[in-house]
């Protein structure tokens, strides 16, 4: 695993317990966050590493800077996009595939995902298999940003 990815994961784990707020603003590098939604948390973690990604989960999934990887090739640092309880889709951006995107988290290895989820109170490290027991949280697409 690349050092910058290890650092991003370690940095992200410091925010476990930060509350969820839908539409939370993404703090600038060096600012202390008060809350996150799923996509502002990912944007914040990537900004920490010097990588700018879009603000919303659908725009992050569509961002050409990330390339799609198969679930069998998932690595720590990859972003996992799911439908959620309120999914959105844009079939023109995914080669005609209708992908419902409404949630995102970062894969941390050992089957875990770091994400911010309202029903869990905010930022948590969770087994991906546990999250995906809810059919709305099955993986839609995985993207790798280097």
N, C-alpha and C positions, 0 to 999 in steps of 0.2 A: 504494500500500500504506500502511496506517495505521502511524504511528510506533511504537505499542505492539507491533504485530506484527513490525516490523523489529527492534525491541529484543529481543523474545522469541526470534527466530531467531538473532540475533547472540549473545545470552546462551547459548542452547542449544548453539551450535557450540563454546563454550568447554569443553564436557564431552566432546567427541570423545575417545575412548580410555578413558573411565571404564568399568570392567569390568561385565559383566552378572552379575546375581544374581537368580534367580527368587524372587519374593516380597520383594524389597528394600523396606525401609521408605522412605517418601517423606520426605526431609529438610525441615525447616521453612525458611522464608525466612531467608537469612543463614547457614545451616549448610553446611558443606562435605560434599558427597556422597562416599561411598566406593564405591557401586555403584548400579545401577539395573536394573529390568526395564523392559519397554516402557511399561507403564502408569504406573509410579511416575515415570519420566522425564517423561512428558507432564503428569502432575499437578504435578510440581515446576516445570516451565516455566510452566504456567498460574498457579500460586501466585505465582511471581515477578512476574507481571503483575497480581496482585490478583484473579484469577479462580479460584474453587474448583471443581474437577471431581472426580467420583468416582475411587476408587482403581483399580478393575479396568477392563480394556479393554471388557468387555461392558457394564458400568455406564456407562462414558463414552459408548459408542455409543448407549445408551438414554436418556441424560440429555436431558430436554426443553429445557435451556438452550441446547443446540446445535441448529441446524436443518440438515436434510439438503440437500446440494447435488449436482448432477449432476457426473459426472467431467469433462464438457466445460466446466464453470464453476469448476473447482478454482482456488483462489488460495493464495498463501503464507499460512501460519498454520492452514490447514484440517487437521483430523485425518483420516487415512486408516486405515480399519479393514479388516483382512484376516482370513482364516481361521487361518493358521499351521499348524504341524504338530500342534497340539492345539487344535482349535476348539471353541467352545461356541456354542449358539444358544438363542434365546428367541423363538419365533414370535409370541407374543402382543404383544410390545413393538414389533414392526416391521410392523404392519398385516397380520398373517398371513403375511408373508414369512419363510421360514426362512433367516436370515442366520447363517453360522458366523463368530463373532468370537473371535479368540484372539491378535491382534496389532494394535498401533497405532503410527503414526508421524506426524510433522508434515511436511506438504508445505512445501518451502522455495523453490519456484520453479525454473525451468529443468529441470523433470523430476526433481528430487531430493527425497529424503525423509530426515529426521533421525530416527533411532530407535535403540533398544537391542535387540540381537539376540544370543542366546547363540552361535550358530555363527560370528558375526563378531567375537566377543570383547567386545562391549559397544556403546557409543554410536558410531555411524558416520553419515556423510552418504553416501547411496548413490543411484544412479539408480533411480527407481521401476521403470522398465522392466526393469532387471537383476534386481531383487528379484522381480518378477512372472513371471520365467521359470519359477520354481517354481510350479506350479498352486495350491499351498496359500497362496500370498501374492498372489492376485488380489484386487483391491479388492471389498469387500462393500458398504461404505457410506462416505460422506464427510460429515463434520459440520463446521459452522462455528460457533465460539463467539466472540461479540463482547464 
